[in-house]
């Protein structure tokens, strides 16, 4: 389901390039897939791979990455 959402709704494909690699976050797509799974009996009966959904990032994940110098903003980024 996550791949379907990302492939068919481009605004849900949260990604950015970093040092020549594309990094996918997909927070919104993961939240949508999770919400759909829990509100729909039909989806609950037909989805068998919800255990493969990743956790949802929030503001603390990028902050922690910055603290460990894993994530850095470009000089063009305005905070």
trRosetta pair geometry for C-beta under 8 A, 3 or more apart (Angstrom, degrees):
i j d omega theta_ij theta_ji phi_ij phi_ji
1 4 5.5 -54 -150 35 35 115
1 5 6.4 36 153 -20 68 103
1 33 4.7 136 109 -133 116 110
1 36 7.0 -152 176 78 147 136
1 37 7.5 170 53 -62 165 99
1 43 7.7 50 -93 -157 150 118
1 47 6.2 -22 -29 -114 129 126
1 49 8.0 174 5 70 88 98
1 50 7.9 4 26 -89 128 76
2 5 5.9 -54 -151 34 30 110
2 6 6.4 24 154 -13 65 109
2 26 6.8 65 -174 164 111 142
2 29 5.6 94 -153 141 76 111
2 30 6.3 15 -120 -92 119 61
2 33 4.9 -42 -77 -50 73 160
2 53 6.4 154 -54 -110 133 82
3 6 5.8 -58 -145 41 31 109
3 7 5.9 27 158 -18 68 113
4 7 5.9 -59 -140 41 26 108
4 8 5.9 -5 170 6 64 118
5 8 6.6 -75 -137 50 19 91
5 9 5.5 -35 -175 36 63 114
5 12 5.2 -62 148 103 98 159
5 29 4.5 154 106 -147 127 99
5 32 5.8 152 -139 86 154 131
5 33 6.1 -123 -10 -60 146 97
6 9 7.2 -65 -106 59 13 73
6 12 5.7 -119 -98 101 52 101
6 13 4.7 94 -158 -90 86 86
6 26 6.2 -38 -86 -119 124 120
6 29 5.2 13 -65 -121 84 163
9 12 4.6 48 101 6 105 116
9 13 7.8 167 96 -24 59 82
9 29 7.6 163 75 -100 111 98
10 13 5.4 -44 -157 15 50 118
11 28 7.8 -50 126 95 78 152
12 26 7.0 45 154 -142 81 74
12 28 5.1 -131 -134 96 77 108
12 29 4.0 104 164 -71 115 94
12 32 6.7 -54 -127 13 139 143
13 24 7.5 -61 -170 -134 73 101
13 26 6.9 -23 -136 -95 39 85
13 29 7.1 42 -78 -41 41 138
14 24 6.9 104 85 -165 66 59
14 25 4.2 -60 114 66 117 98
14 26 5.2 -172 44 -67 95 30
14 27 5.7 -7 32 20 162 79
14 28 6.2 124 -34 18 123 96
14 29 7.2 -152 7 1 95 101
15 22 5.4 14 176 180 125 99
15 23 6.3 164 -155 82 71 46
15 24 4.7 -28 -97 -100 99 62
15 25 6.8 -176 -84 13 42 74
15 26 7.6 19 -58 -48 80 77
16 22 7.5 167 87 -151 23 61
16 23 5.7 -18 64 58 73 96
16 25 7.8 23 7 -13 94 109
17 20 7.2 11 -176 -104 103 9
17 21 7.0 154 -153 78 64 32
17 22 5.7 -40 -96 -95 67 61
17 23 7.4 146 -116 12 15 81
18 21 5.8 -30 70 64 73 83
18 22 8.0 122 22 -116 71 16
18 23 5.1 16 14 -14 119 124
25 57 5.8 -68 -164 26 105 145
26 29 4.4 -50 -169 47 91 117
26 30 5.5 97 126 -28 91 96
26 54 7.6 91 79 48 112 125
27 30 5.9 -61 -149 37 26 109
27 31 6.3 24 156 -17 64 108
27 56 5.5 85 -147 -156 82 83
27 57 5.1 -89 -88 48 116 90
27 58 7.9 129 -139 -74 138 46
28 31 5.7 -54 -147 37 31 111
28 32 6.3 32 154 -19 65 106
29 32 5.7 -53 -147 36 31 111
29 33 6.3 31 155 -17 65 105
30 33 5.9 -53 -145 37 30 109
30 34 6.2 30 155 -18 64 109
30 53 5.8 131 -150 -170 93 102
30 54 5.9 -72 -115 62 144 82
30 55 7.9 51 160 121 152 14
30 56 5.4 -176 100 -90 126 84
31 34 5.7 -58 -147 40 29 112
31 35 6.2 29 156 -19 65 108
31 56 5.7 63 -68 -110 89 139
32 35 5.7 -56 -145 38 30 110
32 36 6.2 29 158 -18 65 107
33 36 5.9 -55 -146 38 28 110
33 37 6.3 33 154 -24 62 107
33 50 7.7 179 148 -123 104 86
33 53 6.0 -171 102 -110 127 129
34 37 5.7 -55 -151 32 29 115
34 38 6.6 12 160 -7 64 110
34 50 7.7 112 -108 -156 61 109
34 53 6.1 140 -72 165 92 163
34 56 7.6 -77 0 -49 152 121
35 38 6.2 -68 -148 43 28 100
35 39 6.1 5 165 -5 68 116
36 39 6.4 -70 -137 44 25 97
36 40 5.8 -12 179 9 65 123
36 43 5.5 158 146 -93 89 177
37 40 7.2 -81 -135 45 12 90
37 43 5.5 -124 -112 124 44 124
37 44 6.5 99 -174 -82 66 69
37 47 6.0 -80 -116 58 99 158
37 50 5.2 100 -134 -110 155 140
38 44 7.8 70 -107 -75 25 108
39 43 8.0 39 68 38 60 129
40 43 3.9 67 88 13 118 107
40 44 6.5 179 96 -14 62 82
41 44 5.5 -52 -146 35 34 115
41 45 6.5 29 157 -17 65 106
42 45 6.1 -63 -155 36 28 106
42 46 6.5 -2 158 1 65 116
43 46 6.1 -74 -142 48 32 96
43 47 5.4 17 171 -13 76 117
44 47 6.8 -52 -119 39 20 98
47 50 5.4 67 134 -43 123 99
49 52 4.9 -15 168 15 93 120
50 53 5.6 -17 -169 -9 59 115
57 61 4.4 -83 -151 36 93 153
57 62 7.3 73 171 -30 123 83
58 61 6.2 115 52 -1 49 97
59 62 6.6 -61 -161 42 42 100
59 63 6.1 41 149 -20 72 115
60 63 5.4 -58 -144 42 36 116
60 64 6.0 39 158 -23 70 105
61 64 5.9 -54 -147 35 28 109
61 65 6.5 29 153 -18 62 106
62 65 5.4 -54 -146 38 36 114
62 66 6.3 38 155 -21 67 102
62 71 5.7 -97 -152 97 73 165
63 66 5.8 -53 -152 34 30 111
63 67 6.5 35 149 -23 63 104
64 67 5.4 -50 -150 31 35 116
64 68 6.6 13 157 -1 66 107
65 68 6.2 -70 -149 49 30 97
65 70 4.1 -91 -161 73 82 109
65 71 3.5 53 125 1 120 115
66 69 7.4 30 -173 -80 34 30
66 70 7.5 -87 -58 51 22 70
66 71 5.1 -60 -66 76 63 94
66 72 6.8 114 -123 -90 78 48
66 73 7.9 -2 -107 -17 120 88
69 72 7.0 8 -153 -57 61 106
73 77 3.9 -88 172 53 118 151
73 79 7.5 128 66 -57 171 102
74 77 5.2 116 59 -16 70 97
